[in-house]
């Protein structure tokens, strides 16, 4: 039983379990044991977020190492907070709860007093950075700002100032194995791509059925990959976000519910574009509502017609706001980690009340 960290796979808000089942052979032990692994705290006991693709290699290595040692010996001594094996009979109590967390209480979320001191120091640095990035006092805009000429994303696309691409749905051509997938949650939360692009699945063909597509049938569209300067925004659910792709997010495939805008740098500043697309009034006039859901018509989003120099001035302010927003998010995550770690450390005795 391998407990994956929350965010490892849909539904992303729930921690999922992998069950590895094998039919007992003739040489099966008379008192078999079950391996329990808490993968969220693989290797070094630190909490691993399943949305962090860079954290997966050590998770995979640690879980596979424990699995192979268990296969070889038929049992595994407890590794606190990470893995142990339990006799089958010990699991067959009144509740028959096979969740590893029940028999593998996690270590303090912050990793003990030393790690909590490190989290507190990082939080202090981030809070100071957040204070430095706080926007200056707002000044009234020019009186003619409300009357400046406007254009729409659709008009800009027809003029060649940008191109519009829809997210990957699984019915486009398959992406290469392991290509990162940028999800709607990633855009709204400002995180790195949290999934991999799914393979193509023909909705009219059952799994394993031979492909009978007639020769000469037009090829499926190849899914677009993000590039630095692209702007990605969600179109479902009413969330207001527009993210400028940087080097760390480049190369991903935008997922379902996302639209990618690729501006011509000679005509449009990416940050200027993303900033005006995030306006609440802009979203309201470009959205259609059905029951409790909303869908954004990206082509109807508006932005002012400004010179390149004026665009850059706005773009610099929007870039500063994005940096401030990122710092706030990081401070929130570190604050949650510190609070959770302090609660765990105080209750399990790894942190002194003084």
C-alpha positions in Angstrom: 0.0 0.0 0.0 1.7 3.2 -1.2 0.1 6.5 -0.1 0.8 9.2 -2.7 1.1 12.9 -1.7 -1.9 15.1 -2.4 -1.7 16.6 -5.9 0.0 13.6 -7.5 -3.0 12.8 -9.7 -6.7 13.8 -10.2 -8.6 14.6 -8.0 -5.7 16.8 -6.9 -7.1 17.8 -3.5 -7.1 14.2 -2.3 -4.2 11.9 -1.3 -4.5 8.7 -3.4 -3.3 5.1 -2.6 -1.6 2.6 -5.0 -2.4 -1.0 -4.2 0.2 -3.5 -5.5 -1.5 -6.9 -5.5 0.1 -10.3 -6.3 -1.4 -13.8 -6.3 0.4 -15.9 -3.6 2.7 -18.5 -5.1 3.5 -22.0 -3.7 6.4 -20.6 -1.8 4.4 -17.9 -0.1 5.3 -17.4 3.7 2.9 -18.8 6.2 2.6 -15.4 7.9 2.7 -12.9 5.1 3.2 -9.2 5.7 1.9 -6.1 3.9 4.2 -3.2 3.0 2.9 0.2 3.9 4.6 3.3 2.5 3.9 7.0 3.1 5.4 8.4 -0.1 4.6 12.0 0.8 7.5 11.8 3.2 9.9 9.8 1.1 13.7 9.7 1.5 14.4 12.4 4.1 11.1 12.8 6.0 10.3 16.2 4.5 6.8 16.7 3.2 6.5 16.4 -0.6 3.8 18.2 -2.6 2.5 16.0 -5.4 2.3 19.0 -7.7 6.0 19.5 -7.6 7.4 17.5 -10.5 11.0 18.1 -9.5 10.4 16.3 -6.2 9.3 13.1 -7.9 12.7 11.5 -8.6 13.7 11.1 -4.9 10.1 9.9 -4.1 10.3 7.2 -6.8 13.8 6.1 -5.8 12.9 5.8 -2.1 9.6 4.0 -2.7 11.2 1.5 -5.2 14.1 0.9 -2.8 11.7 0.0 0.0 9.6 -2.1 -2.3 12.6 -4.1 -3.6 14.0 -4.7 0.0 10.5 -5.9 1.0 10.3 -8.2 -2.0 13.7 -9.7 -1.2 13.2 -10.2 2.6 9.5 -10.5 2.9 9.5 -7.9 5.6 10.7 -4.3 6.2 11.7 -2.8 9.5 10.0 0.4 10.4 11.5 3.6 8.9 9.7 6.2 11.0 7.2 8.3 9.1 8.0 6.5 5.8 7.6 2.7 5.6 7.2 -0.5 7.5 5.7 -4.0 6.9 2.8 -5.3 9.0 1.5 -8.9 9.4 -1.7 -9.4 7.5 -3.5 -10.6 10.6 -2.6 -7.4 12.3 -4.6 -5.5 9.7 -7.8 -7.6 10.1 -9.3 -5.7 13.0 -12.8 -4.3 13.3 -12.2 -1.5 10.9 -9.8 -3.1 8.4 -8.2 0.2 7.6 -5.3 -0.3 5.2 -4.2 3.4 5.0 -0.4 3.6 5.7 -1.0 6.8 7.7 -2.8 4.8 10.4 0.3 2.9 11.3 2.9 5.4 10.1 2.2 8.6 12.1 4.0 11.4 10.2 7.0 13.1 11.7 6.6 16.8 12.6 5.6 18.6 9.4 8.5 20.9 9.7 11.0 18.1 10.2 11.8 18.9 13.9 13.1 21.9 15.6 16.1 22.4 13.3 14.0 22.3 10.2 11.4 24.6 11.7 14.1 27.2 12.4 15.0 27.0 8.7 11.3 27.4 7.7 11.0 30.4 10.0 14.1 32.1 8.6 12.8 31.6 5.0 9.4 33.0 6.1 11.1 36.0 7.5 13.1 36.6 4.3 9.9 36.2 2.3 7.9 38.6 4.4 10.7 41.2 4.1 10.6 40.7 0.3 6.8 41.0 0.3 7.1 44.3 2.1 9.6 45.6 -0.4 7.4 44.5 -3.3 4.2 46.1 -1.9 2.9 48.4 -4.6 3.3 52.2 -3.9 0.3 54.4 -3.1 -2.1 54.6 -6.0 -2.5 57.9 -7.9 -5.5 58.9 -10.0 -5.2 58.0 -13.7 -5.4 60.5 -16.5 -9.0 61.9 -17.0 -9.2 60.6 -20.6 -8.2 57.0 -19.6 -11.9 55.9 -19.8 -12.2 57.2 -23.3 -9.1 55.7 -24.9 -9.8 53.5 -28.0 -10.1 49.8 -27.4 -9.5 46.6 -29.3 -10.3 43.0 -28.6 -8.3 39.8 -28.6 -10.3 38.6 -31.6 -9.4 41.7 -33.6 -5.7 41.4 -32.6 -5.8 37.8 -33.8 -7.2 38.7 -37.1 -4.6 41.4 -37.5 -1.8 38.9 -36.8 -0.7 40.6 -33.5 -1.2 37.4 -31.6 -2.4 33.8 -32.2 -4.9 31.8 -30.1 -4.4 28.2 -29.1 -6.8 26.0 -27.1 -5.6 23.6 -24.4 -4.8 19.9 -24.9 -7.9 17.6 -24.5 -6.6 14.2 -25.4 -8.2 14.2 -28.9 -5.3 16.1 -30.4 -2.1 14.3 -31.6 -0.3 12.6 -28.7 2.4 14.6 -27.0 5.8 13.0 -26.5 6.1 10.8 -23.4 6.8 12.8 -20.2 5.8 16.2 -21.6 4.6 18.4 -18.6 1.0 19.5 -18.6 0.1 22.9 -17.3 -3.3 22.7 -15.6 -5.9 25.2 -14.8 -5.0 24.8 -11.1 -1.4 25.5 -11.9 -2.3 28.8 -13.6 -4.6 29.9 -10.7 -2.1 28.9 -8.0 1.0 30.1 -9.8 2.7 26.7 -9.5 4.8 24.7 -11.9 3.2 22.2 -14.3 1.7 19.5 -12.1 0.9 16.7 -14.6 2.0 15.1 -17.8 0.2 15.3 -21.1 -2.2 12.4 -21.6 -1.9 10.1 -24.7 -4.4 10.5 -27.5 -7.6 8.4 -27.1 -9.9 8.0 -30.1 -13.4 8.3 -28.5 -14.8 5.9 -31.2 -12.3 3.1 -30.6 -12.3 0.8 -27.6 -9.0 0.2 -25.8 -6.9 -2.3 -27.6 -8.9 -2.1 -30.8 -6.9 -1.8 -34.0 -6.7 1.6 -35.6 -8.8 1.5 -38.8 -8.4 5.1 -39.8 -8.5 5.2 -43.7 -5.3 6.2 -45.4 -5.2 9.9 -46.3 -7.3 11.0 -43.3 -6.0 14.4 -42.1 -3.6 14.2 -39.2 -4.6 15.4 -35.8 -3.4 18.8 -34.7 -0.1 18.7 -32.7 -0.6 20.1 -29.2 1.0 23.5 -28.8 3.9 23.8 -26.3 4.3 27.0 -24.2 7.1 29.4 -25.0 8.5 32.4 -22.9 6.2 35.4 -23.4 3.1 33.4 -24.0 0.0 34.3 -21.9 -2.1 31.4 -20.5 -5.6 31.9 -19.0 -8.4 29.7 -17.8 -11.8 30.0 -19.6 -14.0 27.9 -17.2 -15.3 28.5 -13.7 -15.0 32.3 -13.5 -11.4 32.3 -12.1 -9.6 35.6 -13.0 -6.0 34.8 -14.0 -3.6 35.4 -16.8 -0.1 34.0 -16.5 2.9 35.0 -18.5 5.0 32.0 -19.3 8.7 32.2 -18.2 11.6 29.8 -18.7 10.6 27.5 -15.9 7.1 27.0 -17.4 8.2 26.9 -21.1 7.8 23.6 -22.9 4.6 22.5 -21.2 1.3 21.6 -22.9 -1.6 23.8 -21.8 -4.4 21.5 -20.4 -8.1 21.4 -20.8 -9.9 24.6 -19.9 -6.9 26.8 -20.8 -6.3 29.1 -23.7 -2.8 30.1 -24.8 -2.2 33.5 -26.5 1.1 34.0 -28.3 1.7 37.7 -28.9 3.9 39.1 -31.6 6.6 40.9 -29.5 6.8 43.7 -32.1 3.1 44.5 -31.6 2.3 43.5 -28.1 4.0 43.4 -24.7 3.2 40.2 -22.9 2.8 41.7 -19.5 0.7 44.5 -20.8 -1.6 41.9 -22.5 -1.8 39.7 -19.4 -2.5 42.6 -17.0 -5.4 44.0 -18.9 -6.9 40.5 -19.5 -7.1 40.2 -15.7 -9.4 43.2 -15.2 -12.6 42.2 -13.4 -14.9 44.3 -15.6 -13.2 42.9 -18.7 -13.9 39.4 -17.6 -17.5 40.2 -16.7 -18.4 41.6 -20.1 -16.6 38.7 -21.9 -18.2 35.9 -19.9 -21.3 33.9 -20.4 -23.1 32.3 -17.5 -25.1 29.1 -17.3 -26.5 28.1 -13.9 -23.6 28.4 -11.5 -20.8 28.1 -14.1 -19.2 30.7 -16.3 -17.3 30.5 -19.6 -15.0 33.2 -20.8 -15.0 34.1 -24.5 -11.3 35.1 -24.8 -11.9 36.8 -28.2 -14.2 39.4 -26.6 -11.6 40.5 -24.0 -10.6 44.1 -24.5 -7.4 46.1 -24.1 -6.5 49.7 -25.0 -4.7 50.6 -28.2 -1.4 52.0 -26.9 2.0 52.6 -28.4 4.8 50.1 -27.6 6.3 52.5 -25.1 3.0 53.0 -23.3 2.5 49.2 -23.3 5.9 48.7 -21.7 5.1 51.2 -18.9 1.9 49.3 -18.0 3.8 46.0 -18.5 6.4 46.9 -15.9 3.7 47.7 -13.3 1.9 44.4 -14.1 5.2 42.5 -13.8 5.8 44.1 -10.4 2.3 43.1 -9.2 2.9 39.5 -10.3 6.2 39.4 -8.3 4.3 40.7 -5.2 1.6 38.1 -5.7 4.2 35.3 -6.0 5.8 36.5 -2.8 2.5 36.5 -1.0 1.8 33.0 -2.1 5.2 31.7 -0.9 4.7 33.5 2.4 1.4 31.8 2.8 2.8 28.3 2.1 5.7 28.8 4.4 3.4 30.2 7.1 1.2 27.1 6.9 4.2 24.8 7.0 5.5 26.6 10.1 2.2 26.5 11.9 1.6 22.8 11.0 5.1 21.9 12.0 4.8 23.7 15.3 1.6 21.9 16.2 3.0 18.5 15.3 6.3 19.2 17.0 4.7 20.4 20.2 2.3 17.4 20.3 4.8 14.7 19.5 7.6 16.1 21.8 10.1 17.0 19.1 9.7 20.7 20.0 9.9 22.1 23.5 7.1 24.5 24.6 9.8 27.1 25.6 
